[in-house]
């Protein structure tokens, strides 16, 4: 890492550690892209193959990123899908555009989707070629990564498997000089959500205790049933930031729950793009996005 890259990384780390704001999750992949486009007002008959579909979603993301309100004043980070990282905005690689033009720290989604449910959880599928992807991410000035598993039951062994996998791959990511966002999502619709979250907290604490000294991670977690359940993780020096996913809640509900959890900031996807439409004029689009950003920022602010 050259001196310029080292200084850039330090500036990004400082922003992610200290600054008020939230992370925009712009990382819909192949499976979720049609749904995201449909919510944006683009039906499936508007494209005939994957290339056209991803061109349309890139145009949507570029419109968001270039919108006047989408700056590091309130949006401190953004998570990208690999195709978005490999794309450009106004002739600049997307990650460079985010940091150089908008002051937003770029992250990359690295998981390849979920395996079938086993022991009440869905582990991540094998990540073939992860080292090569991480090398590309470093070369493209990405700061960190994100990877998602899902917990569907308060099963101790299942939750242990999820957290162990997240920390194991997290170490691989740290070895490349990137900051991993570990995302063991608890399904908000399950009956034993509160119990699952208690097990998850205890399991994360245990894995943090056995992690190499001097290393930090970030955590992306479902908004908890018990307010401030994750405050010990917010306060843990080994955790750079705890961020929350909207998880299927409406934006208003997600913001309400988020604002009650001290020190946790948003990393919303669908709740961020709620109310945006391809048919809006730029003025309408920018006004809707600005109002959304303001509401999520206020819910994310430190007390």
RODO-2510 file (C-alpha; in nm, 4 decimals, decimal comma):
residues 303
     n   res          X          Y          Z
     1     x     0,0000     0,0000     0,0000
     2     x     0,1518     0,3329    -0,1068
     3     x     0,1438     0,6428     0,1134
     4     x    -0,1465     0,8043    -0,0731
     5     x    -0,3549     0,4888    -0,0412
     6     x    -0,2657     0,4591     0,3277
     7     x    -0,3762     0,8178     0,3956
     8     x    -0,7013     0,7625     0,2045
     9     x    -0,7726     0,4473     0,4060
    10     x    -0,7036     0,6332     0,7322
    11     x    -0,9428     0,9129     0,6314
    12     x    -1,2119     0,6571     0,5410
    13     x    -1,1604     0,4723     0,8715
    14     x    -1,1906     0,7967     1,0674
    15     x    -1,5157     0,8831     0,8887
    16     x    -1,6637     0,5381     0,9502
    17     x    -1,5651     0,5454     1,3176
    18     x    -1,6600     0,8982     1,4176
    19     x    -1,8943     1,0727     1,1766
    20     x    -2,2703     1,1084     1,2152
    21     x    -2,4623     0,9603     0,9253
    22     x    -2,5577     0,6263     0,7757
    23     x    -2,4595     0,3711     0,5115
    24     x    -2,6614     0,3407     0,1912
    25     x    -2,6973    -0,0219     0,0803
    26     x    -2,6936    -0,0129    -0,3018
    27     x    -2,5939    -0,3770    -0,3378
    28     x    -2,8914    -0,5598    -0,4891
    29     x    -2,7520    -0,8541    -0,6883
    30     x    -2,8960    -1,0750    -0,9627
    31     x    -3,1694    -1,2345    -0,7536
    32     x    -3,3035    -0,9117    -0,6035
    33     x    -3,2483    -0,6757    -0,8985
    34     x    -3,5840    -0,7434    -1,0770
    35     x    -3,7720    -0,6682    -0,7541
    36     x    -3,5688    -0,3503    -0,6958
    37     x    -3,6349    -0,2344    -1,0524
    38     x    -4,0073    -0,3106    -1,0231
    39     x    -4,0298    -0,1017    -0,7050
    40     x    -3,8514     0,1726    -0,9016
    41     x    -4,1195     0,1524    -1,1703
    42     x    -3,9248    -0,0538    -1,4271
    43     x    -4,1140    -0,3705    -1,5245
    44     x    -3,9491    -0,6883    -1,6509
    45     x    -4,0621    -0,6214    -2,0080
    46     x    -3,8248    -0,3219    -2,0117
    47     x    -3,5233    -0,5545    -2,0497
    48     x    -3,4608    -0,8820    -2,2295
    49     x    -3,1379    -1,0112    -2,0717
    50     x    -2,9115    -0,9738    -1,7690
    51     x    -2,6888    -0,7152    -1,9360
    52     x    -2,9855    -0,4844    -2,0020
    53     x    -3,1222    -0,5461    -1,6516
    54     x    -2,7924    -0,4569    -1,4848
    55     x    -2,7538    -0,1504    -1,7076
    56     x    -3,0908    -0,0281    -1,5803
    57     x    -3,0046    -0,0904    -1,2140
    58     x    -2,6657     0,0817    -1,2641
    59     x    -2,8496     0,3826    -1,4081
    60     x    -3,0753     0,3859    -1,1001
    61     x    -2,7770     0,3683    -0,8648
    62     x    -2,5907     0,6366    -1,0592
    63     x    -2,8977     0,8618    -1,0366
    64     x    -2,9017     0,8149    -0,6592
    65     x    -2,5267     0,8698    -0,6207
    66     x    -2,5291     1,1873    -0,8340
    67     x    -2,8322     1,3357    -0,6579
    68     x    -2,7449     1,6589    -0,4689
    69     x    -2,8429     1,5218    -0,1258
    70     x    -2,6349     1,2051    -0,1630
    71     x    -2,3110     1,3299    -0,0074
    72     x    -2,0860     1,2482     0,2859
    73     x    -2,2603     1,5164     0,4914
    74     x    -2,5224     1,2550     0,5831
    75     x    -2,4418     0,9391     0,3832
    76     x    -2,1037     0,8307     0,5214
    77     x    -2,0762     0,5004     0,3339
    78     x    -2,2306     0,3051     0,0463
    79     x    -2,2324    -0,0703    -0,0233
    80     x    -2,1917    -0,1681    -0,3869
    81     x    -2,2581    -0,4825    -0,5878
    82     x    -1,9513    -0,6066    -0,7814
    83     x    -2,0955    -0,4972    -1,1171
    84     x    -2,1456    -0,1477    -0,9761
    85     x    -1,7869    -0,1405    -0,8490
    86     x    -1,6676    -0,2409    -1,1971
    87     x    -1,8799     0,0292    -1,3596
    88     x    -1,8217     0,4013    -1,3956
    89     x    -2,0041     0,7246    -1,3207
    90     x    -1,9125     1,0202    -1,5441
    91     x    -1,5971     0,8376    -1,6554
    92     x    -1,4727     0,7612    -1,3033
    93     x    -1,4733     0,4153    -1,1390
    94     x    -1,7766     0,4085    -0,9077
    95     x    -1,5757     0,3796    -0,5827
    96     x    -1,3528     0,6725    -0,6798
    97     x    -1,6567     0,8799    -0,7740
    98     x    -1,8131     0,8066    -0,4344
    99     x    -1,5065     0,9085    -0,2342
   100     x    -1,3546     1,1816    -0,4524
   101     x    -1,6750     1,3532    -0,5653
   102     x    -1,9265     1,2730    -0,2893
   103     x    -1,7132     1,2091     0,0216
   104     x    -1,8732     0,8665     0,0747
   105     x    -1,6781     0,5561     0,1831
   106     x    -1,7214     0,2642    -0,0640
   107     x    -1,7923    -0,0942     0,0475
   108     x    -1,8416    -0,4082    -0,1622
   109     x    -2,0919    -0,6928    -0,1182
   110     x    -1,8837    -1,0112    -0,1476
   111     x    -2,1147    -1,3021    -0,0630
   112     x    -2,2594    -1,5282    -0,3325
   113     x    -2,5998    -1,5719    -0,1726
   114     x    -2,7496    -1,8064     0,0849
   115     x    -2,7414    -2,1824     0,1257
   116     x    -3,0552    -2,3808     0,2120
   117     x    -3,1869    -2,3595     0,5673
   118     x    -3,0179    -2,5989     0,8083
   119     x    -3,0431    -2,5897     1,1896
   120     x    -3,2638    -2,2838     1,1594
   121     x    -3,0084    -2,0741     0,9685
   122     x    -2,8908    -2,0038     0,6162
   123     x    -2,5147    -1,9944     0,5870
   124     x    -2,3411    -1,8194     0,3002
   125     x    -2,2745    -2,0258    -0,0097
   126     x    -1,9077    -2,1068    -0,0793
   127     x    -1,7278    -1,7964    -0,2051
   128     x    -1,5224    -1,9252    -0,4942
   129     x    -1,2687    -1,6702    -0,6084
   130     x    -1,3009    -1,4529    -0,2968
   131     x    -0,9295    -1,3707    -0,2793
   132     x    -0,9320    -1,2539    -0,6407
   133     x    -1,2418    -1,0406    -0,5770
   134     x    -1,0802    -0,8861    -0,2684
   135     x    -0,7666    -0,8043    -0,4684
   136     x    -0,9856    -0,6290    -0,7282
   137     x    -1,1606    -0,4401    -0,4507
   138     x    -0,8302    -0,3158    -0,3078
   139     x    -0,7166    -0,2082    -0,6552
   140     x    -1,0408    -0,0133    -0,6993
   141     x    -1,0014     0,1736    -0,3673
   142     x    -1,2795    -0,0081    -0,1837
   143     x    -1,2581     0,0378     0,1950
   144     x    -1,4536    -0,2620     0,3181
   145     x    -1,6909    -0,5473     0,2412
   146     x    -2,0305    -0,6818     0,3428
   147     x    -2,1596    -1,0404     0,3559
   148     x    -2,4972    -1,1692     0,4717
   149     x    -2,6247    -1,4820     0,6481
   150     x    -2,9771    -1,5310     0,7849
   151     x    -3,1007    -1,6658     1,1190
   152     x    -3,4512    -1,8151     1,1056
   153     x    -3,4711    -1,9708     1,4532
   154     x    -3,3201    -1,9400     1,8021
   155     x    -3,1045    -2,2471     1,7453
   156     x    -2,7778    -2,2270     1,9397
   157     x    -2,5810    -2,4557     1,7071
   158     x    -2,7134    -2,2840     1,3972
   159     x    -2,6287    -1,9375     1,5279
   160     x    -2,2805    -2,0581     1,6247
   161     x    -2,2298    -2,1846     1,2686
   162     x    -2,3386    -1,8500     1,1217
   163     x    -2,1152    -1,6396     1,3460
   164     x    -1,8170    -1,8745     1,3078
   165     x    -1,8454    -1,8537     0,9281
   166     x    -1,8758    -1,4741     0,9372
   167     x    -1,5672    -1,4329     1,1569
   168     x    -1,3621    -1,6878     0,9598
   169     x    -1,4232    -1,5121     0,6290
   170     x    -1,3944    -1,1778     0,8044
   171     x    -1,0353    -1,2656     0,8948
   172     x    -0,9650    -1,3481     0,5295
   173     x    -1,1014    -1,0043     0,4364
   174     x    -0,8954    -0,8308     0,7056
   175     x    -0,5847    -1,0038     0,5689
   176     x    -0,6397    -0,8098     0,2456
   177     x    -0,6481    -0,4806     0,4374
   178     x    -1,0252    -0,4399     0,4021
   179     x    -1,2846    -0,3754     0,6744
   180     x    -1,5467    -0,6538     0,6931
   181     x    -1,9090    -0,5783     0,7738
   182     x    -2,0343    -0,9040     0,9253
   183     x    -2,4089    -0,9417     0,8684
   184     x    -2,5792    -1,2259     1,0588
   185     x    -2,9354    -1,1062     0,9913
   186     x    -3,2128    -1,2232     1,2235
   187     x    -3,5362    -1,2722     1,0285
   188     x    -3,7751    -1,0124     1,1746
   189     x    -4,0792    -1,2372     1,1155
   190     x    -3,9805    -1,5323     1,3369
   191     x    -4,1657    -1,6011     1,6631
   192     x    -3,8472    -1,6472     1,8679
   193     x    -3,6682    -1,3372     1,7375
   194     x    -3,5832    -1,2018     2,0844
   195     x    -3,4300    -1,5329     2,1935
   196     x    -3,2351    -1,5594     1,8682
   197     x    -3,0946    -1,2102     1,9265
   198     x    -2,9841    -1,2949     2,2807
   199     x    -2,8015    -1,6028     2,1489
   200     x    -2,6509    -1,3971     1,8661
   201     x    -2,5190    -1,1309     2,1033
   202     x    -2,3537    -1,3888     2,3294
   203     x    -2,2019    -1,5709     2,0309
   204     x    -2,0627    -1,2528     1,8743
   205     x    -1,9083    -1,1503     2,2096
   206     x    -1,7376    -1,4872     2,2376
   207     x    -1,5940    -1,4680     1,8871
   208     x    -1,4728    -1,1135     1,9454
   209     x    -1,2885    -1,2383     2,2537
   210     x    -1,0999    -1,4963     2,0453
   211     x    -1,0281    -1,2649     1,7498
   212     x    -0,6670    -1,1514     1,6884
   213     x    -0,5647    -0,8542     1,9011
   214     x    -0,5740    -0,5140     1,7342
   215     x    -0,8258    -0,6071     1,4663
   216     x    -1,1670    -0,4451     1,4303
   217     x    -1,4806    -0,5445     1,2429
   218     x    -1,8152    -0,3834     1,1689
   219     x    -2,1486    -0,5516     1,2391
   220     x    -2,4756    -0,5219     1,0449
   221     x    -2,7656    -0,6496     1,2543
   222     x    -3,1448    -0,6572     1,2478
   223     x    -3,3101    -0,3963     1,4682
   224     x    -3,3501    -0,5811     1,8010
   225     x    -3,6726    -0,6640     1,9828
   226     x    -3,5141    -0,5439     2,3100
   227     x    -3,4049    -0,1819     2,2712
   228     x    -3,0290    -0,1267     2,3097
   229     x    -2,9591    -0,5010     2,3223
   230     x    -2,6514    -0,4437     2,1084
   231     x    -2,5158    -0,1478     2,3091
   232     x    -2,2270    -0,3668     2,4423
   233     x    -2,1185    -0,4165     2,0793
   234     x    -2,1540    -0,0433     2,0032
   235     x    -1,9226     0,0270     2,2981
   236     x    -1,6726    -0,2517     2,2180
   237     x    -1,3409    -0,1053     2,0880
   238     x    -1,3051    -0,4092     1,8603
   239     x    -1,6176    -0,3009     1,6695
   240     x    -1,5730    -0,0013     1,4387
   241     x    -1,9486     0,0502     1,3953
   242     x    -2,2773    -0,1297     1,4476
   243     x    -2,5205    -0,0679     1,1633
   244     x    -2,8808    -0,1821     1,1240
   245     x    -3,0634    -0,3269     0,8266
   246     x    -3,4248    -0,2323     0,7645
   247     x    -3,5112    -0,6007     0,7231
   248     x    -3,8591    -0,5599     0,5758
   249     x    -3,9825    -0,2830     0,8049
   250     x    -4,1260     0,0268     0,6381
   251     x    -3,8879     0,3219     0,6419
   252     x    -4,0900     0,5013     0,9112
   253     x    -4,0946     0,1936     1,1355
   254     x    -3,7254     0,1221     1,0736
   255     x    -3,6377     0,4826     1,1590
   256     x    -3,8493     0,4685     1,4768
   257     x    -3,6778     0,1512     1,5967
   258     x    -3,3348     0,2758     1,4937
   259     x    -3,3639     0,6053     1,6792
   260     x    -3,4310     0,4153     2,0034
   261     x    -3,1041     0,2181     1,9790
   262     x    -2,8178     0,4376     2,0971
   263     x    -2,5104     0,4456     1,8755
   264     x    -2,6504     0,2210     1,6019
   265     x    -2,6692     0,3741     1,2531
   266     x    -2,8693     0,2693     0,9480
   267     x    -2,7556     0,0612     0,6557
   268     x    -3,0843     0,0571     0,4680
   269     x    -3,1509    -0,0766     0,1184
   270     x    -3,5204    -0,0989     0,0297
   271     x    -3,6091     0,1634     0,2925
   272     x    -3,3649     0,4028     0,1235
   273     x    -3,5202     0,3679    -0,2224
   274     x    -3,8829     0,3625    -0,0991
   275     x    -4,0742     0,6306    -0,2885
   276     x    -3,8227     0,6715    -0,5716
   277     x    -3,9450     0,6129    -0,9271
   278     x    -3,7965     0,6056    -1,2749
   279     x    -4,0885     0,8223    -1,3890
   280     x    -4,0081     1,1100    -1,1531
   281     x    -3,8510     1,4254    -1,2887
   282     x    -3,5026     1,4957    -1,1549
   283     x    -3,6494     1,7621    -0,9264
   284     x    -3,9102     1,5181    -0,7898
   285     x    -3,6540     1,2396    -0,7520
   286     x    -3,4007     1,4640    -0,5771
   287     x    -3,6642     1,6034    -0,3399
   288     x    -3,7901     1,2546    -0,2472
   289     x    -3,4374     1,1228    -0,1915
   290     x    -3,3377     1,4297     0,0122
   291     x    -3,6375     1,3811     0,2437
   292     x    -3,5519     1,0126     0,2844
   293     x    -3,1860     1,0850     0,3571
   294     x    -3,2818     1,3488     0,6144
   295     x    -3,5135     1,1082     0,7969
   296     x    -3,2625     0,8211     0,8070
   297     x    -2,9825     1,0579     0,9088
   298     x    -3,1863     1,1945     1,2013
   299     x    -3,2646     0,8390     1,3178
   300     x    -2,8946     0,7497     1,2946
   301     x    -2,7510     1,0502     1,4770
   302     x    -2,5621     0,9938     1,7987
   303     x    -2,7497     1,0947     2,1089
***
